[in-house]
Amino acid sequence: MRVYRYEENPLITPSDIKPYHDGFEVIGAFNAGVAEYNGEIILALRVAERPISDDPNIVKAPVYSPETNKVEIIDIDRNDSRYDFSDPRVIEISGTGQFAYLTSISYVRLARSKDGRNFTIDDGAFVYPSNEHETFGIEDPRITQIGDTYYIYFSAVSPVGVGESMVSTKDFNTYEHHGMIFSPENKDVLIFPEKINGKYYALHRPVPKATGSPEMWIAESDNLLYWGNHRHLIGLREGMWDDGRIGGGAVPIKTEKGWLELYHGASKDNRYCMGAVLLDLDDPSKVIARSETPLVVPEADYEVEGFFSKVVFSCGAIVEGDTIKMYYGVADTSMACAELSLSEVLDSLK
């Protein structure tokens, strides 16, 4: 598979962004939703900011308070045996595998470009935590345009779990918040860009605890808010590149052969690659073909080294003729773009 990575990669890095919060540092500008609006390419960045600690023995946990509409800081001593600090992203409760706090807080910030390579970053936040389901932040936005409305949906993180919430905008200036559309534990939601036989469709990724694995499902809706008729779509494949976890990446692309979904797959050793699955045009719950090998693997330095190494995480794509311009998060740190041939991708599926 021919993959053309932009010479300007990474396109946006944490150093390009001034922190929104005083006393914080930006540690991630990644996993952005992608849209075209008013002659520009818009990236709805997930910006992760971490409070700076002057004491190496103190880990600071930021938590949004709906009561004060501010981020409050909780100081935790590294010597406190109740907590596990081995993962820099979270503060886990020792021996449980569950986290008590995150070490950063994420929100959505907009970047704009005329050429798709050189971006300017808006001042301030576009979508910021605003309720009790977003107290640990909002992450990994995706954008679906339907008519003149852009639906931006994202992981909403709080002590009660990770679900998917949604806002809508027509101008990327103001928005309406529609609340949570998929309850915890769920993420990696992707809404198809048009109705299919009178229904809206969405991909999503539940995380079962009792049995099952983190795999891709499909659901349908009459109004984009209430989703039902949930069906399992594709699962993990033992011994292959996507045997750890899988989830949607880019909003599905309509082609003559079917709906093309560029999805991320992680192996059991946490290497994140990008592959594809082709779904039936009239019934996207039917799988036509799927990548046996990944289309894009972490190879470039900026994909291999970062806050979380070896990550290629597809976020959104713009198709021009036979060219797919795939914007993707790298190493849980920055944003990049690569071009692929649409026909080559379709021909590669089995």
Buried (B, 14 or more C-beta within 10 A) or exposed (E): BEBEBBEBBBBBBBEBBEBBBEEBEBBBBBBBBBBEBEEBBBBBBBBBBBBEBEEEEEBBBBBBEBEEEEBEEEEBEEEEEEBBBEEEBBBBBEEEEEBBBBBBBBBBBBBBBEEBBEBEBBEEBBBBBBBBBBBBBBBBBBBBBBEEEBBBBBBBBBEEEBBBBBBBBEEBEEBEEBEBBBEBBBBBBBBBBEEBEEEBBBBBBBBEEEEEEBBBBBBBBEEBEEBEEBEEBBBBEEEBBBBBBBBBBBBBBBBEBBBBBBBBBBBEEEBBBBBBBBBBBEEBBEBBBBBEEBBBBBEBEBBBEBBBBBBBBBBBBBBEEEBBBBBBBBBBBBBBBBBBBBEBBBEBBE
